[in-house]
Amino acid sequence: MLENEFDIKMEGDRKELLKSMCNLSQGIKEQGIEQGIEQGRREERISTLVTFFKNDGTVAAAKQMLNSSDEDIKIAKERLSMIEG
């Protein structure tokens, strides 16, 4: 495409550099997708915790039954207090 549309010759080092840049771009894209998936999973865990606490679940039970981190519990409690305001 570069050769046909822009008359840029793709030879030797230039071709290898372009290949490396494409591989880097793909790696960055895949890492972004993984981060997005993990963020979605965390949001789902926090949403579950909010519902759990709305139904009078305890922090101890959340840690044991839902294997929740202290940070996720803190965020869920903050969101619940905003909802119940």
Backbone as CSV, one residue per row, in Angstrom:
resi,resn,N_x,N_y,N_z,CA_x,CA_y,CA_z,C_x,C_y,C_z
1,MET,0.828,-1.188,0.000,0.000,0.000,0.000,0.874,1.254,0.000
2,LEU,1.883,1.286,0.864,2.738,2.466,0.911,3.457,2.691,-0.407
3,GLU,3.878,1.597,-1.021,4.567,1.725,-2.304,3.617,2.192,-3.393
4,ASN,2.416,1.628,-3.436,1.459,1.958,-4.497,0.859,3.349,-4.342
5,GLU,0.439,3.694,-3.140,-0.281,4.955,-2.951,0.625,6.153,-2.685
6,PHE,1.765,5.913,-2.034,2.610,7.042,-1.629,4.014,6.989,-2.235
7,ASP,4.260,5.984,-3.056,5.557,5.813,-3.697,6.703,5.757,-2.686
8,ILE,6.471,5.054,-1.560,7.497,4.851,-0.536,8.006,3.429,-0.688
9,LYS,9.277,3.302,-0.962,9.880,1.984,-1.146,10.073,1.314,0.211
10,MET,9.633,0.057,0.306,9.742,-0.703,1.555,10.817,-1.771,1.372
11,GLU,12.033,-1.435,1.731,13.149,-2.348,1.589,13.960,-2.382,2.869
12,GLY,14.621,-3.505,3.111,15.602,-3.650,4.180,15.156,-3.164,5.539
13,ASP,15.918,-2.212,6.088,15.681,-1.696,7.444,14.302,-1.061,7.584
14,ARG,13.878,-0.363,6.557,12.579,0.302,6.601,11.451,-0.725,6.756
15,LYS,11.571,-1.810,6.035,10.558,-2.871,6.098,10.537,-3.514,7.481
16,GLU,11.726,-3.778,8.047,11.816,-4.371,9.390,11.279,-3.415,10.454
17,LEU,11.581,-2.127,10.308,11.087,-1.121,11.256,9.567,-1.058,11.223
18,LEU,9.003,-1.072,10.044,7.548,-1.045,9.911,6.921,-2.293,10.531
19,LYS,7.551,-3.432,10.313,7.056,-4.688,10.899,7.091,-4.616,12.428
20,SER,8.178,-4.071,12.993,8.283,-3.915,14.450,7.216,-2.970,14.985
21,MET,6.969,-1.891,14.255,5.961,-0.931,14.686,4.568,-1.557,14.669
22,CYS,4.304,-2.376,13.664,3.004,-3.052,13.585,2.844,-4.038,14.744
23,ASN,3.913,-4.776,15.055,3.869,-5.716,16.174,3.663,-4.985,17.493
24,LEU,4.327,-3.837,17.656,4.161,-3.039,18.869,2.721,-2.544,18.986
25,SER,2.173,-2.062,17.882,0.784,-1.580,17.885,-0.182,-2.690,18.276
26,GLN,0.040,-3.880,17.738,-0.825,-5.016,18.067,-0.709,-5.362,19.551
27,GLY,0.516,-5.333,20.079,0.717,-5.619,21.497,0.020,-4.611,22.392
28,ILE,0.108,-3.347,22.024,-0.559,-2.292,22.798,-2.071,-2.474,22.746
29,LYS,-2.579,-2.809,21.577,-4.022,-3.042,21.417,-4.476,-4.195,22.307
30,GLU,-3.738,-5.297,22.285,-4.106,-6.470,23.088,-4.039,-6.162,24.576
31,GLN,-3.032,-5.393,24.990,-2.923,-5.015,26.399,-4.106,-4.142,26.812
32,GLY,-4.514,-3.226,25.945,-5.670,-2.371,26.235,-6.952,-3.176,26.370
33,ILE,-7.109,-4.161,25.517,-8.296,-5.030,25.587,-8.303,-5.780,26.908
34,GLU,-7.160,-6.329,27.297,-7.074,-7.063,28.572,-7.389,-6.154,29.754
35,GLN,-6.877,-4.929,29.726,-7.163,-3.985,30.811,-8.653,-3.656,30.866
36,GLY,-9.269,-3.499,29.712,-10.707,-3.219,29.664,-11.533,-4.366,30.215
37,ILE,-11.140,-5.580,29.873,-11.845,-6.759,30.384,-11.709,-6.827,31.899
38,GLU,-10.505,-6.612,32.417,-10.297,-6.668,33.869,-11.071,-5.558,34.576
39,GLN,-11.100,-4.375,33.981,-11.867,-3.280,34.577,-13.349,-3.632,34.625
40,GLY,-13.863,-4.249,33.572,-15.263,-4.671,33.546,-15.555,-5.706,34.619
41,ARG,-14.642,-6.644,34.791,-14.815,-7.663,35.837,-14.814,-7.027,37.221
42,ARG,-13.936,-6.048,37.432,-13.882,-5.385,38.737,-15.175,-4.617,38.996
43,GLU,-15.669,-3.929,37.981,-16.930,-3.198,38.135,-18.068,-4.153,38.478
44,GLU,-18.056,-5.323,37.886,-19.079,-6.326,38.181,-18.959,-6.808,39.631
45,ARG,-17.723,-7.033,40.093,-17.515,-7.449,41.494,-18.015,-6.378,42.458
46,ILE,-17.704,-5.122,42.151,-18.120,-4.021,43.025,-19.634,-3.887,43.021
47,SER,-20.246,-4.037,41.872,-21.709,-3.981,41.785,-22.343,-5.097,42.613
48,THR,-21.753,-6.276,42.563,-22.239,-7.401,43.373,-22.107,-7.072,44.851
49,LEU,-20.997,-6.459,45.238,-20.803,-6.072,46.638,-21.829,-5.037,47.085
50,VAL,-22.119,-4.078,46.238,-23.124,-3.059,46.593,-24.458,-3.742,46.884
51,THR,-24.860,-4.653,46.012,-26.109,-5.400,46.220,-26.031,-6.223,47.497
52,PHE,-24.895,-6.847,47.721,-24.681,-7.663,48.917,-24.857,-6.813,50.179
53,PHE,-24.254,-5.626,50.197,-24.361,-4.757,51.374,-25.759,-4.157,51.517
54,LYS,-26.450,-3.927,50.400,-27.837,-3.454,50.462,-28.710,-4.467,51.190
55,ASN,-28.362,-5.728,51.033,-29.126,-6.804,51.662,-28.536,-7.218,53.005
56,ASP,-27.858,-6.269,53.649,-27.314,-6.435,54.999,-26.191,-7.457,55.101
57,GLY,-25.463,-7.681,54.028,-24.283,-8.540,54.096,-23.186,-7.853,54.880
58,THR,-22.376,-8.629,55.535,-21.286,-8.071,56.342,-19.978,-8.074,55.555
59,VAL,-19.032,-7.258,56.027,-17.717,-7.209,55.391,-17.035,-8.559,55.511
60,ALA,-17.139,-9.181,56.662,-16.516,-10.496,56.868,-17.079,-11.524,55.885
61,ALA,-18.384,-11.499,55.694,-19.010,-12.434,54.757,-18.584,-12.119,53.321
62,ALA,-18.471,-10.831,52.998,-18.035,-10.441,51.652,-16.629,-10.948,51.378
63,LYS,-15.768,-10.826,52.382,-14.400,-11.309,52.207,-14.361,-12.821,52.048
64,GLN,-15.151,-13.500,52.847,-15.120,-14.960,52.819,-15.878,-15.532,51.618
65,MET,-17.108,-15.113,51.425,-17.958,-15.700,50.390,-17.625,-15.193,48.989
66,LEU,-17.308,-13.913,48.885,-17.085,-13.314,47.576,-15.602,-13.100,47.273
67,ASN,-14.752,-13.454,48.237,-13.306,-13.299,48.070,-12.957,-11.868,47.640
68,SER,-13.516,-10.890,48.340,-13.388,-9.483,47.970,-12.175,-8.837,48.612
69,SER,-11.561,-7.930,47.868,-10.415,-7.190,48.401,-10.911,-6.033,49.261
70,ASP,-10.043,-5.546,50.127,-10.391,-4.390,50.965,-10.724,-3.174,50.102
71,GLU,-9.990,-2.999,49.010,-10.223,-1.852,48.134,-11.590,-1.931,47.462
72,ASP,-11.965,-3.112,46.967,-13.283,-3.271,46.345,-14.396,-3.047,47.359
73,ILE,-14.207,-3.533,48.586,-15.200,-3.336,49.649,-15.351,-1.852,49.963
74,LYS,-14.221,-1.147,50.038,-14.255,0.292,50.317,-15.040,1.034,49.230
75,ILE,-14.757,0.724,47.977,-15.452,1.378,46.864,-16.946,1.056,46.899
76,ALA,-17.285,-0.202,47.160,-18.695,-0.606,47.215,-19.421,0.125,48.342
77,LYS,-18.783,0.232,49.503,-19.404,0.945,50.637,-19.625,2.418,50.292
78,GLU,-18.636,3.039,49.610,-18.779,4.440,49.211,-19.933,4.616,48.222
79,ARG,-20.037,3.710,47.273,-21.128,3.802,46.281,-22.482,3.594,46.955
80,LEU,-22.540,2.661,47.899,-23.786,2.410,48.606,-24.211,3.627,49.414
81,SER,-23.249,4.278,50.050,-23.601,5.467,50.847,-24.078,6.605,49.946
82,MET,-23.553,6.675,48.720,-24.019,7.690,47.778,-25.429,7.381,47.304
83,ILE,-25.732,6.097,47.120,-27.061,5.684,46.675,-28.093,5.951,47.770
84,GLU,-27.719,5.571,48.970,-28.651,5.721,50.094,-28.714,7.153,50.601
85,GLY,-27.648,7.916,50.264,-27.484,9.315,50.559,-28.203,9.866,51.655
